[in-house]
Amino acid sequence: MPDNHSPSVRSYNMSRIKSSNTKPEEIVRKYLFSRNLRYRKCDKRLSGKPDIVFPKYRTVVFVNGCFWHWHKDCSGFVMPKSRLDYWKPKLKGNRIRDAEHIAQLQNDGWYVITVWECELKKNVRDERLKRLYKEIVNNKKGKKIKNDLLINLNRIHTTELGKERIKKNLSVNTDDIIKWCIRKIKKAKKILRKGKNWYVYFKDFYLVINANNYTIITGSLINV
Ligand SMILES: [Zn+2]
């Protein structure tokens, strides 16, 4: 780290380093490991290099420092008083980048969870970690919505353009792409609802289906 920090930030860093031997992401990883979850660390292949990646649950976790990631309405974030012309755009840039990474990951079908450093303070940590674990493994929302899709398979359709796109993207050669998709969906590894779409996952590809009108929007290969 270049030593161009304002004194207030430098002392902030020093106090953090002194007060805790365990980095926030280590606290989270250790807890989830103790609950028998297995993960990948800092996967460079994914947008924003998430701190913890759960391929099985198609979920990623970012553990963010409240200062560097500008946690809004948090006492852990104080804009440095000196060199504001340096710090403000820098920290704002971090925020914008974070938002872009999350959008990209969601677009790729990942469920994204952010854990803030302030949520790991001793008095609130246990509750947050338990909740995080549940959020990762239960995914009740996903299960319920999976049923919603599966009982409406007869409503699934797509446009001519959609048919061509799916065939091309997935290198499928069939006269009835809808029938092919429905057969696949019944055996999906995971079905998630994100915003207005379903994301239906298979070993090496996924389908995106509009949840309001059951139109298959696209199919894409999974590169990770
Ligand atoms: Zn915070």
Residues whose N, C-alpha, C, O or C-beta is under 5 A from the ligand:
A	BS01	ZN	C66 H71 C74 G76 W116 C118
